[in-house]
Amino acid sequence: MAEKTEKAKELTKVAAKAPEKSKQIVKAAAKTPEKAKQPEKKNLLTRVKKWWRETIGELRKVSWPTVQDARRLTLIVLAVMAGMAIVLGLLDLLFSYLITLILA
């Protein structure tokens, strides 16, 4: 660590003499990273087990609907789908009738 500060001081002195190029050198010296510790690669089975435990943990946090809520919401979705099917079918019928009148 002390070596780095000494190096930085020396480079700072040089930087005062030649502003542009030396500033780049000072920045590069200040950014010299120490060897980053790479985490060991875990084997596939360990990673899958960890993923599975985390997934189960997240699913336990979910607030699941009751059976009555699920039925009610399902009926709402089916009713909206049926209504939209009827509306789109009528629009299709209307436009096909208008096109036959125009082309005939």
C-alpha positions as CSV (number, residue, x, y, z in Angstrom):
1,M,0.0,0.0,0.0
2,A,2.9,2.4,0.9
3,E,4.5,1.6,-2.4
4,K,1.4,2.7,-4.2
5,T,1.3,6.0,-2.4
6,E,4.9,6.6,-3.2
7,K,4.3,5.8,-6.8
8,A,1.3,8.2,-6.9
9,K,3.3,11.0,-5.3
10,E,6.1,10.6,-7.9
11,L,3.6,10.5,-10.7
12,T,1.9,13.6,-9.3
13,K,5.2,15.5,-9.4
14,V,5.6,14.5,-13.1
15,A,2.0,15.5,-13.7
16,A,2.7,19.0,-12.7
17,K,5.3,19.2,-15.4
18,A,3.4,17.6,-18.3
19,P,-0.3,18.1,-17.6
20,E,-2.2,16.1,-20.2
21,K,-0.2,12.9,-20.6
22,S,0.8,12.6,-17.0
23,K,-2.8,13.0,-15.7
24,Q,-3.6,9.9,-17.7
25,I,-0.7,8.1,-16.1
26,V,-1.7,9.1,-12.6
27,K,-5.3,7.9,-13.2
28,A,-4.0,4.6,-14.5
29,A,-1.7,4.2,-11.5
30,A,-4.4,5.0,-9.1
31,K,-6.7,2.5,-10.7
32,T,-4.3,-0.5,-10.6
33,P,-6.6,-3.1,-9.0
34,E,-5.3,-5.7,-6.7
35,K,-6.0,-9.3,-7.8
36,A,-9.7,-9.8,-7.3
37,K,-10.6,-13.0,-5.7
38,Q,-12.6,-15.1,-8.0
39,P,-15.2,-17.2,-6.3
40,E,-14.8,-20.9,-6.9
41,K,-17.1,-22.3,-9.5
42,K,-19.6,-24.6,-7.8
43,N,-20.6,-27.8,-9.4
44,L,-23.9,-28.0,-11.2
45,L,-25.7,-30.1,-8.6
46,T,-24.9,-27.6,-5.8
47,R,-26.1,-24.7,-7.9
48,V,-29.4,-26.5,-8.8
49,K,-30.0,-27.3,-5.1
50,K,-29.4,-23.7,-4.2
51,W,-31.8,-22.5,-6.9
52,W,-34.4,-24.9,-5.8
53,R,-34.2,-23.9,-2.1
54,E,-34.5,-20.2,-3.1
55,T,-37.4,-20.9,-5.4
56,I,-39.3,-22.7,-2.7
57,G,-38.6,-19.9,-0.3
58,E,-39.9,-17.3,-2.7
59,L,-43.1,-19.4,-3.3
60,R,-43.8,-19.5,0.4
61,K,-43.8,-15.7,0.5
62,V,-46.6,-15.5,-2.2
63,S,-50.1,-14.8,-1.0
64,W,-52.2,-17.4,-2.8
65,P,-55.9,-16.7,-3.5
66,T,-58.5,-18.9,-1.7
67,V,-60.5,-21.4,-3.7
68,Q,-63.5,-19.1,-3.8
69,D,-61.4,-16.2,-5.1
70,A,-59.9,-18.4,-7.8
71,R,-63.3,-19.6,-8.9
72,R,-64.8,-16.0,-8.9
73,L,-61.8,-14.6,-10.9
74,T,-61.9,-17.5,-13.4
75,L,-65.7,-16.9,-14.0
76,I,-64.9,-13.2,-14.6
77,V,-62.2,-14.0,-17.1
78,L,-64.5,-16.5,-19.0
79,A,-67.4,-13.9,-19.1
80,V,-65.1,-11.2,-20.5
81,M,-63.7,-13.6,-23.1
82,A,-67.2,-14.6,-24.1
83,G,-68.4,-11.0,-24.4
84,M,-65.4,-10.0,-26.5
85,A,-65.9,-13.0,-28.7
86,I,-69.5,-11.9,-29.4
87,V,-68.5,-8.3,-30.0
88,L,-65.7,-9.3,-32.4
89,G,-67.9,-11.8,-34.2
90,L,-70.6,-9.2,-34.7
91,L,-68.0,-6.7,-36.0
92,D,-66.7,-9.3,-38.4
93,L,-70.2,-10.1,-39.6
94,L,-70.9,-6.4,-40.1
95,F,-67.7,-5.7,-42.0
96,S,-68.0,-8.7,-44.2
97,Y,-71.6,-7.6,-45.1
98,L,-70.4,-4.1,-45.9
99,I,-67.6,-5.4,-48.1
100,T,-70.0,-7.6,-50.1
101,L,-72.3,-4.6,-50.6
102,I,-69.4,-2.4,-51.8
103,L,-68.0,-5.1,-54.2
104,A,-71.3,-6.3,-55.5
